[in-house]
Amino acid sequence: MDLTPYVDHLRRELAVAADASGDEARALAERLSAPLESAARLTLLNVLSAAMSDVTRELAPGSVDVRLRGLDPEFVVTPPPVPEPVREEREAVAAPVAAPPAAEADDGTMVRINLRLPAHLKGRAEGAAAAEGLSVNAWLVRAVSVALDGGGRASASGGRGKDSGGRGFTGWVR
C-alpha cells in the first residue's frame, strides 16, 4: 500500500494553512514538512496495524499482518484453514460395501482389536449390521475397508443376491 498520496495530501494541507499566514509561516511549513512526513507515515502505519489487529480478531484463526517494505506497508493475509467437508452419519452407514477384489482377498490371518464406541453409535452400528444381515464385526470390517479403500460402494443388496422368497444367501466365490 502506497502511503505517498496521503503524505502528499498532508503536505498540501500544511502549505495551504501556511499560505494564509504569510511568508514566515510558509518557510516554517517547508522546514517542517520533512520531519512531519516521517511522523505521518509512522502514524498511518500505527493506524493500519491497529485496524488489522481488529480484522485478525474477527478472522481468527486466520490473520492479517502489516509489514513494512521500504517506506510502504503491505498486508499479508493468512486465511483460516478450510475444514474438510463432513459426511453426514446417515451417508456413512447408508449403503453396504462390496466384497474386496480377489487381489485383496483375506489371506485368513485374523487379528483382534478393541474398539470403544459411544453407546449411541454402538446401537446404530448394531442396527445397520442387523439390517444387512451381518454381524457387527463383519459390518465393521466392511466399514473400515470402505474407509481405507476409497469408499467404493456396492448396490443396496450389498453384493448379496435375494431369491424370490426374501431369504438372503451369503458367501465368497473365487
Protein Blocks (a to p, Z undefined) as FASTA:
>chain_A
ZZklmmmmmmmmmmmmmmmnojklmmmmmmmmmmmmmmmmmmmmmmmmmmmmmmmmmmoc
bdcddddehjbccddddddddddddddfklmmmpccddddfklgcehiacdddddddfkl
mmmmmmmmmmnopafklmmmmmmmmmmnoopacdfklopacdfkopacedddZZ
